[in-house]
């Protein structure tokens, strides 16, 4: 791993850590206020996801038009401003929406700069480090944010702002990266053309739709577990459920570390195997009835998920760099993935309102992932192909 990648890992870890510290600080504020309606916490997460969906036509183009290291700095400063709004006691939804805008700008630059810092042979490995560090930052940021907020909301938010500023300073040490001229015209129309182009290519279609399937499945599992664990495992506290989610996250880190030697970009078709295993583990979770069995299944589920998503991300970045721009490709990926998460969680919420059992929901979700993977593989080529220019 070269120096630039290490700096990017540091900047990325601090930025994601701060994001989750902000979220759980705001959640602590909400929980301490008895007048807050029950829909407020889900709404916090929704405004964050909506930023990725709504800004997708613009943030990818912006990341490709400007040096990506400078885009990372701007995004961190915007997130710091969102945290500052919380300190000023501005409505938490509005403040966290600003944090979401910064995150939506950050993501295409973060993933888009990877092909510039790592060559073809190292791209999967670089993605595995990024994915693993992201999950680790989420876990530690959640814990630190919640505990520090219990002590002092102001100190917790000030800590997050400081980390974002350090992340921005670290990005100053990165190579500026290349910038790519972007065609003039309506950005939404250009974004639509890019989507049509990517969906028409078998490898990029598999990457875009496969990544969306993964994150929709992950979001659904996290929500279903909240209803499933008290019903089956008789858990009584949020901490017990958080520990179950921890094993899922640890599995993703493990799978991300294992995958570079198992699924190189030239053999992207192999990613179907962990996708099938992920679906099978989701079904298997519905048949477990002890805590340690559930933890083991969640660890295996996360491992399969990590082995699936890392090469998917790497393939999309490389193909994007060769065609529409890596920033544009990542923004498109964010659009589909976050829209899929919003849709999947919304569908489950409606199904749960109709008294759908969480056990049945897990079984249906696992079958759906296996079926969707089979359908995606029907047009997947046997060998790698190069991306052509967007016409």
Secondary structure, DSSP 8 states (H G I E B T S, - for coil): --HHHHHHHHHHHHHHHHHHHHHHHHHHHHHT-TTS-TTHHHHHHHHHHHHHHHHHHHHHHHHHHS-HHHHHHHHHHHHHHHHHHHHTT--HHHHHHHHHHHHHHHHHHHHHTHHHHS-GGGHHHHHHHHHHHHHHHHHHHHHHHHHHHHH-HHHHHHHHHHHHHHHHHHHTTS----------S-HHHHHHHHHHHHHHSHHHHHHHHHHHHHHHHHHHHHHHHHHHIIIII---SHHHHHHHHHHHHHHHHHHHHHGGGT--GGGGGGHHHHHHHHHHHHHHHTT--SHHHHHHHHHHHHHHHHHHHHHHHHHHHHHHHHTT-HHHHHHHHHHHHHHHHHHHHHHHHHHHHTT--HHHHHHHHHHHHHHHHHHHHTT--SS--------
